[in-house]
Amino acid sequence: MRVYSKDEFEKLCGEAGLHIEAVLGDYSWSPYRAGDARIIFILSSDAHDKNTEETTPPSGVLWDVIKNFSNERDSFLTRNIGSVGQRPDVRNYFETYLAEYFAGPFLEGYGAEQILDMMSNWAGNGSALDLGAGTTSLFWYLPATRIDQVSCCDIAPEALAVLDEFVRKRPILPECYQWVADRFELTDQQVSKVRKLFAEYLVFDCIEAWPSWMEHTSYDLITAFGNFGISRDLSTYQRCFDHLVTHLRPGGRAIGADWARRPSFVVKDSHDNSYLSVESITKSLVNVGLEPLACTRIELAHDPLYEAVFVWGGRLN
């Protein structure tokens, strides 16, 4: 007999095609913490991943939400996103996404560590805009302790409304958020401070030319996690950086991540983003005058939809 560490056992589960639903420290369903006498894994078979692949909307995007959306006609800014009309089916989608993917234990080896490290090292201070924020901006911004204001953008106001309610009304954060707080040694006061940074919400499509009413708006940090990579081709992808840099202040930083699809997902969804590479992303940064801070490809051995994630960052000198 031997004692396996948590990391060793998680690796074995991945090699066996088992999905980790939760990691507990006792039989009362308490989340596992280092030093607990027990490590209890709740696992499901790879059929879970196959089912997820069949039911997950492409790239986490509801295509009917963006259909016929016009930045000049439909975009807006608000500080009270809860007062904006909600489509029940769209709202339900984002509530479900938040509950299924950002409510349990932190899963290592899927690129999130590198993204969070980038935020800790390069987010800097000042004002920030999170593009394609969806429901997860707080998760990515926890290590950005020197930022003093966060604006969140998404094409679906329902996503922003779910995010706002989660940030302001969820007193105890899920286990994966606590993992981030522990990794970066954040106090409860620091986490509470980040919660209070969310100042305003912008509804527009960041893949297209940004709304004209934003012409004189700029930020010290702009982040884009998972949305530029849904561009239909490389030229559209590169134009995303053109739009971004126009709204970045001198010395400002851009940090993002894009997920490269597996061939099976490309066929299923009829969207190919194989244009993503370290070379193409680095060129996209340099072409708009951003000094590359990092651009790394991280392999995703056990993700059913994505084969790799590219984590990148640049600075405007």
N, C-alpha and C positions, 0 to 999 in steps of 0.2 A: 504494500500500500504506500501511497505518497500523497502529500498535500499539494493541490494545484492552486496557483494564484488566480485571482480574478482575471487578469489579462491572459494568462495561459488558457483558461477555460473558455473565454470569449473567442480566442483564436481557434480552438478546437471546434467550437460551435459553428464558426464561419466556414471552416474547412468541410464540415459535415453538411453544410447547407441548411443549418438550423437558424431560425430567426429569434433573436432575444427580445421577448416582450417586456420583461422586467427583471431587475436584480434586487433581491430583498435581503435584509439582515436578520430577520426572525420570522416566526410563523404568524405574526400579527400584521403582516404586510408593510412593515417599516422599510423604507428605502435603505439599501446597503450603504454602510460607511466603513472606511478603513478601520480595522480593529474589531469589527463585529465577530462574534464567535461562529456565526454561520454565514455562508454565501448561498442563497437560494435562487436558482435561475428558473424563470418561467419561459419555456421555449415552444416554438411552433415549427412545423415542418416547412420545407421549401414551397409547399402548395400555397402557403400564405403569401409569399412573394409573387407567385404566379397570379394569384387572385388580385393582388395589389396592382400588378402590371395591367391587368385587364380593366380595372375600375378607376385608376388614377387619371384624371384629365391631363392632357399633354402639357408638360412643363409646369404643372400647377396652375395653368391658365385656362379659364373658361373662354373658349374662342368666341362664343356668342356675345360675350361682354364687350369685346373689342371690335366686333363687326360694326362697320359704319360709324365708328367713333371719330369725331373731328376735334383736334386740339383747339381750333379757333372757335368752334361752335359749342363744344361740350365741356371744356376744361373749366376749372374754378379752384379757388383757394378758400378755406374756411378754418376757423378756430373752434368750431362746434360741429364736428363731423356727425355727432349723434343726432343732430336735427335734420340731416339730409335723408331724403326718402330712400328706403331700403327695398330691394327685390328679395323676397323670402328665400327663393331657391339659391340665389347667389350668396346671400348671407349664410345659409346653412352650409354651403360648400366650404366657406372659409372657417366657420366654426369647427366643422369636422376636420379640416386640414390641421388646424391648431391643436385640436384634441388628439389626433392620431400621430402626428410627427414631432410635436414639441411639448409633450406632456410627461413622457417617461424618462428613463435614465439616458445619460449621454452615451452615444455610440461612437467609440473612437475608431479612427481609420477611414473616415469618410470625408476628410478634408476640412471639417469644421475647425479643428485645432489650428491649422495653418491660417485660416481666415481670421480667427480670433487673435492670433499672434500678430497678424498684420495690423489689425485695429489697435492693439495695445501699443505696437511699436511706432505706427505712422499716422494715427488719426490726428494727433496734435491737438490744438485748441481752436476756439472760435465757433462759428456756426456750421451746421452740417445739413445736407439733404440726402435722404436715403431713397434712391430710385427703385421703383417696383417693390416698395416696402412690404406689401402683403401684410401678414400678421406677425412677422418675426423681428421687427427692427430692434426691439428691446434686447433680444438675445444677442445680436451682433454688436450692439453698442455698449454692452456692459463693460468691456475693457477700456472704452474711450472716455476715461474719467476726466479729461481736461476739456472736453467739448462743453459748450455752455448753452447750446440750443440745437434741437433736432427738428427738422421739417421732414415729413414723410409724404412720398408720392406713390400713387397707384392709379391705375386706370379704373379700378372698381372701388367706389366709395364704401361698399360693404366690407371690403378687406380692411380699410382704414378704421371703420367703425368698430370692427371686432378687435383690432389692435388697440384702439383707444380705451375700450372697455376693459381689456385685459391689463393694460398698463396701470390704469387708475383704480380698478376695483378688485383686482386679484391680490388679496393680502399676502398669500404665501405662494411663492413662485415654484414651478415644477422642478423636479429633480435635475433635469438637464441644465436649467438656469443656475441651480445651486452649484453644479459642477464647475461652471464657468466662474462663478464668484469665488469658489475655493481655489481654482487654478491660478487666478490673478490676485488672490489674497485680498478680496474686496470686503470691506466691512458692510454691515447692514446700512449704515449711514450713507456709504458711497452708492450702494445699490438704490437706495431711496432717492438719492440725488439724481441718478440717471433717469429714474422714472419721471421725475419732474421736468426733464428737459424737452419733452415732446410738446412743441408749441403750436404747430399748425399743420394742416393737411392739404395737399395739393392733388387734384384729380386731373391727370393728363397722361398721354401716351409718350413715354420717353424714347421709344424707338423712332418716332417721327420728329420733325422739326418742333421744337418746344413752342408753347403759346407765346404770341407777341406781347401779351401783358407781363411776361417774365423778362422782357428785354433788359431791364436795368437791375435785375436781381442776381446776386452772386453769393458764393459760399466759400468757406475755408476748406471744407471737406465735402466731397460728393462720393457716395457709395452706390454700387450696383451689384447686388448678389443674385445672379441667376436670370437676369432679364435681357441683357444684351445678346446672349447666346440664342435667343429665340428669333433673332433676325433671319430673314429668309435667305440671305447670301452674304458673302464677305463684304461687298461694297456697302450694304445696309448696315452691317456690323460696324464698319469703320466710321460711318457717318454718326453713329451713336456717340463716338468720342469727339467728333466735331461739335455736336450739340452740347456735350458735357463741358468741354473746355471753355466755351463761350461764357459759362456761368461760374467759372472758377477764378477766385482772386489770385493775384500774384503770390507765389509761395504756397498756394493751396495744394491739397493732395486729392487724388482719386484712387479709390480702393474698390476692387470688385472680384467676382468669381463667376465663371461660366462652366456649365456642365456639358461634356461631350457625350452624345447619345450612342448607345450600342446599336449595331446594325439592325437588330430585331425591332428596336423602338423606332428607328428611322423608317422602316417599312410600315410599321403599324400606324404611325402618325403622319406619314408623308412629309416629314420635315427633316432635312439633312443639315446638320451643323458641323460636318467634318472639316469645314474651313478653319475651325479652331485649332491653333497650335501655338507653341511658345513663340515661334517666329512671327506668325500673323498678328498675335496680340501685341508683342513688343513693337512691331512696325506701326500698329494702330496708335500706340502711345506716342512714339517718336514723331509720327507724321503731324500730330497736333501740338507739338512742342512740350510734351510731358517727358521729363527725365524718368526712365524706368527705375523703380525702387525694387521691384521683384516681379518675376513671372515664372511660375512653377507649375508643372503638370503632376498631378497626384493620381495614381492609379486607384480605381475602386474595384477591388477584386470581387466583392460580393453584392454589389448593387445591381438589381435586375434591369434597370433602365439606363444607367449611365456608366460608361467605362472609365471616365476620368473627370477630374475637375481641375480647371486652370485658375490659379489664384494670382492676381496681379495688382500692381500699384504703381502710381506715377506722381511726380511732383512738378508743378508749374513754376519754373524759375523766372 
